[in-house]
Amino acid sequence: MFMCASPTIISFWSSGGLNGIAASFHFLLPEIKVTPRKQKTTNKQPQEEAPVSEKRIASDNKTVKPNKRAKAVKKRDATPTDTDTLNDTKPVKRPRKKKLSEQEMTFPSRVVDSAKKIGGHVSTAKGIYNAILNARLIGANAFQIFVRSQRKWESKPTPKDVQERFIQDCKKHRYTADDILVHGSYLINLANPDPEKYSKSYEGLLDEVKRTEALGLKLYNFHPGSTTGQSSVEEGCLSIAQAINQVHKDVPNVICVIEIMAGGGNTIGGDYKHLKNIIDQVKNKSRVGVCLDTCHMFAAGYDIRTADAWKDAMNEFEQTVGLKYLRAMHLNDSKTDLGSHRDRHENLGKGFIKWDAFSAIVNDPRTDGIPMVLETPVPKEDDKQEIYTTEIAELYRLIKKGKKQPVSTKKSAKKA
């Protein structure tokens, strides 16, 4: 059943929408008048538009950058003076640093026959053989490297030709296996009582020791590790000694160098007695040694700030561990005070240890013939590690007359 539309609806459509409604219901709605909107008028005179490059925002007075098209038109029609102004507004491109060939480089002088083997930790980026070049650029008579990424478990094998080039470059520039220290990965923890984690640490140790041997090197330095609070110090020391005994079986010749630590918490190695405990349980004692890090010693509580204090610390080391086990040193100042148990390296003379200590160290005959390596902070902008060049030269300068005299800080084209 259909209903007929009312006259009102028909009127709506026939009259054209709302106008139709208004006409149909004129007796109900008041008359609606639509007044057109008035345009705003202003008395301001139109101003000449400023050039695109000179427009400014009144609210914050910032310059509006011209778009590319406007800039091109401006440059096309510019007078010489305008062009100069445009050129001044362009961003200045920094010229790329020219990569010098080795023949174009200059190197600090080296006293290669010095009894003191002082150097720094150097980069192996773009080829492990670049470590030799980087060592020469800082005037080093010794150096330290990583043989793989220190913060990853897996690394690609070192190609045979790269290994051979490293060995040949060392011979060419008079760096021997006694002058070079390999630093182990920070991930390795041979004191971890967890069987799975210990196994992974040992595999990492084995890989790095094999890489060390393949490069013709023999001094492998590593951090002892931590018990993680799950075992005693004695058990941790035994675990480390067992790992050393096993790697001695798996890889010939390489010497495992245990680094003294800052101590604190569950860390092993912050006490001479810890080092003795480990060494006592190593079967082949000719292939184990100790690296004394000055920052770690100081943070662990061994005062070395004066010549007498250094002498006392070394006498205690000789009595507790044995001087014959001293195979390397790390030369670092400390950002924290004596006994802080915090491993915070600082540039020489700028921390709590000061220069008197380092003067005593380089003048002590007990440090002859071992690599003494800087691990002090290097500023990001110091891509040539010039801070190491300065610190190495200063350490040689401190050596008393009668010993081999220091290297010169003056640049020389002569290559060692």
C-alpha positions, 0 to 999 in steps of 0.5 A: 500500500502506497501513501501519497506525498503531501502537498508540502513535500511536493512543494519542497521538491518543486520549489527547489529545496529550502526555498521551497520550504520557505515558500510553503511555510511562509505563514510559519517562518519569518522572512530570511534575508541573506546578506553577502559578506563584506570584504575587508578593506585596508588603507595600506598601499601595496608594497613592492615584494622583496626579493625571495632571498630577502623575505623574512617572517615578521613574527620570529624574524627568521629568513625564509629559504628560497626554493630552488626555482626562485634561486635559479631565476635570481642567479640567472638575472643577478648582477656580479654583486648579487652573485657574490651575495648569493655565493656567501649564503651557500653552505661551505663544503668541507674539503675531504682530507687527502689520504696520504700514502705511506711515502708521504707520511711523517713519523716520530723518531723511534729509539728502537734499541731502547731497553724500554718498550713503550707504546700504545693500543692501536687500531687494526681497522681495514687490515690487522697489518695496519697496526704496524703503521699506526704504531709507527705513527705514534712513535711506539716501540711496543703496541697492543692489538685485538685480533678480532672484535672484542665485543662479539663472539663470532668473527671471520677468520683472518686471511692467510695473506693478511697474516703473512703481511702482518708478520713481514711488516713487523720484521721490516719495522723491527717489532718482535713478538716480545714487543707486541701484546694481544688483548683478549675479548671483554666477553670471556669469563673463565671464572664463570661457574655456569658450564655453558657460559664457561664453555663459550668463554673457553672457545673464545679464548681458544680462537683468540690464542690460535689467532695470536699464534698465526700472527707469529705472536706469543703474549696473550693478555686477558681479564681473569673474570668474575665468579658472578657470586655463584662460587668462591674465589678459590673455585674461580681461580681453579677454573681459570687455571684449568682453562690455561692448562687446556689451551696450552695443550691445544695451542703451542708456544703462546704465553697466557698473561693474566691482567691485574684487575681493579677488584671489587664485587665478584671480580678475580684478579684485584689482589696479588694473592689471586694471581699467585693462586692461579699461577700455582695451579698452572702446569707449564709455568713458563707459559703464564705471566702477569700484566700490571695495569697501573690504573687497576693496581691503584684502584685495587689499593696498591699505592704507586704515587711516589718512587718509594710507594712504587718500590714497595708495591713491586717488592710485594709483587716480587714476594707474593707472585714472583718478578719472573712472571711480569710479562707486560704493563698497561700505563694508565692514570686513574680518574678515581682515588686509591682503593676505589675498585673502579676501572676508570682510565685517565691520561697520564698526569691528569688523574690521581696517580700523577707523573712521579709514579710513571717516572719511577716506573720507566726508571725501574730496571725491573720494567726493562724489555717488556711491552708497556702499553698506553690505554689512556683516553683518546679524544674522538677528534684525535684520529691520529692518536697524537695524545699517545705520541705526546705521552710516549715522548714524555715517558722517554724524556723522564728516563734518567741520563745514562739510559737510552735517551728519549725519542724526539717529538719532532716529526721526521720523514725517516722511517724505522 
